[in-house]
Amino acid sequence: MTIEFPSPTVPAAGRTEVFLRYLDYFRETVVAKVSALPEDEVRRSVLPSGWTPLELVKHLRYVELRWIEWGFQGRDVGDPWGDRRDDRWHVAPEETRDDLLAALRTQGRHTRAVVEGTDLGAVGAPGERWDGAEPASLERVLFHLVQEYARHVGHLDIVAELAGGPTGE
């Protein structure tokens, strides 16, 4: 699936649609780039920090889980930090590219459903996610998610280029 970049010149019904367009675009860009990489490259790191493309996919799925379900909705999600082991991103050997990409898309559908059914000014449920601070509005959470995705898609661009995969937007 290819999604066009959400150009500011394309009319949108409102801020909700703009946020969703960007999140969908970035999420599908991650899926496309990781899908195009050779199997031996998705579990290999080419960076001093040591993260792999599959670890990034899992991390982004958990970012949405932490901010939307655990944070904004205040839901019990089991282990909200399930993308980490020993203070770094982690993917178990039995976790596959297909499963991780499917989980990212499923999480994205959940995010979309929450956003479409909630006013951007709504404030999140109190809970551990906020570390004692007042819960943020949905709009602030979405702004954070967009910047998180944009930053990590940039990282993935570099990794994909080094691995001989697709480059650019």
C-alpha positions in Angstrom: 0.0 0.0 0.0 1.4 3.4 -0.9 0.0 6.6 0.6 0.8 9.9 -0.9 2.6 12.5 1.3 0.0 14.6 3.1 0.8 17.9 1.3 -0.4 21.0 3.1 -2.0 22.1 -0.2 -4.5 19.2 -0.1 -7.7 20.3 1.7 -8.5 18.6 4.9 -11.8 18.5 6.9 -9.9 19.6 10.0 -7.0 19.0 12.4 -8.1 15.4 13.1 -7.8 14.5 9.4 -4.4 16.2 9.2 -3.0 14.2 12.1 -4.4 10.9 10.8 -3.0 11.5 7.3 0.5 12.1 8.7 0.4 9.1 11.0 -0.9 6.9 8.3 1.7 8.1 5.9 4.6 7.7 8.3 3.4 4.2 9.4 3.0 3.0 5.9 6.4 4.4 5.0 7.9 2.3 7.8 6.0 -0.8 6.5 7.1 -0.2 2.9 10.8 0.4 3.8 11.1 -2.6 6.1 9.2 -4.8 3.7 11.6 -3.9 0.9 14.7 -4.8 2.9 16.4 -8.2 2.4 15.7 -10.7 5.2 19.3 -10.6 6.5 19.1 -6.8 6.8 16.0 -6.5 9.0 17.7 -8.1 12.0 21.1 -6.6 11.5 22.2 -3.2 12.8 24.4 -0.9 10.7 24.6 1.8 13.4 26.7 2.2 16.5 23.6 2.4 18.7 22.8 -1.2 17.6 19.1 -1.0 16.7 17.7 -3.0 13.9 14.8 -2.2 11.5 12.6 -4.8 13.2 13.3 -3.4 16.6 12.2 0.0 15.2 9.0 -1.4 13.9 8.2 -3.0 17.3 9.2 0.2 19.1 6.8 2.3 17.0 3.9 -0.1 17.7 4.6 0.2 21.4 4.9 4.0 21.2 1.3 4.1 19.9 0.2 1.6 22.5 1.8 3.6 25.3 0.5 7.0 24.2 -3.0 6.0 23.0 -4.1 2.9 24.9 -2.1 3.1 28.1 -1.9 6.8 28.3 -4.8 8.6 26.7 -7.3 5.8 27.2 -5.9 4.7 30.6 -6.2 1.0 29.6 -4.3 -1.9 31.2 -2.0 -3.1 28.4 0.0 -5.6 30.3 3.6 -4.6 29.7 3.6 -1.1 28.1 7.4 -1.4 27.7 7.3 -4.8 25.9 9.6 -3.4 23.2 12.5 -3.1 25.6 14.9 -5.5 27.3 17.9 -4.3 29.4 17.2 -0.7 28.5 17.3 -1.2 24.7 14.8 -2.2 22.0 14.3 -5.9 21.6 12.8 -8.4 19.1 12.7 -12.1 20.1 14.1 -14.5 17.5 10.6 -16.0 16.9 9.0 -12.6 16.1 8.7 -12.3 12.4 8.8 -9.3 10.1 5.2 -10.1 8.9 3.9 -10.4 12.5 5.6 -7.2 13.6 4.4 -5.2 10.6 0.8 -6.6 11.1 0.9 -5.6 14.8 2.0 -2.0 13.8 -0.9 -1.7 11.3 -3.3 -3.2 13.9 -2.2 -0.6 16.4 -2.6 2.1 13.8 -6.2 1.0 13.2 -6.8 1.3 16.9 -5.3 4.7 17.0 -7.4 5.8 14.1 -10.6 4.6 15.7 -9.8 6.4 19.0 -8.9 9.6 17.1 -12.0 9.5 14.9 -14.3 9.0 17.9 -12.7 11.6 20.2 -12.5 15.4 20.3 -8.9 16.6 20.0 -9.3 18.7 23.1 -10.3 15.7 25.2 -7.8 15.0 28.1 -6.4 11.6 28.7 -7.3 9.4 31.6 -5.1 9.8 34.8 -2.6 7.0 35.1 1.0 5.9 35.3 1.8 7.0 31.7 1.9 10.6 32.8 4.5 10.1 35.5 2.5 12.2 38.0 1.8 15.1 35.6 -1.7 16.1 34.4 -2.8 14.0 31.4 -2.3 15.5 28.0 -5.0 16.3 25.5 -5.4 14.0 22.5 -4.1 16.8 20.2 -0.8 17.0 22.2 -0.5 13.2 22.2 -1.0 13.1 18.4 1.5 15.9 17.9 4.0 13.8 19.9 3.2 10.7 17.8 3.7 12.6 14.5 7.1 13.9 15.6 8.1 10.4 16.9 7.2 8.8 13.6 8.9 11.6 11.5 12.1 11.3 13.4 12.2 7.5 13.2 11.3 7.4 9.5 14.3 9.7 9.0 16.5 7.2 10.9 15.1 4.3 8.8 15.8 6.2 5.6 19.5 6.2 6.5 19.5 2.5 7.5 17.6 1.4 4.4 20.0 3.3 2.2 23.0 1.7 3.9 21.4 -1.7 3.4 20.7 -1.0 -0.3 16.9 -0.6 0.2 14.6 2.2 -0.8 15.4 5.8 -0.1 13.6 9.1 0.0 10.1 10.0 0.9 
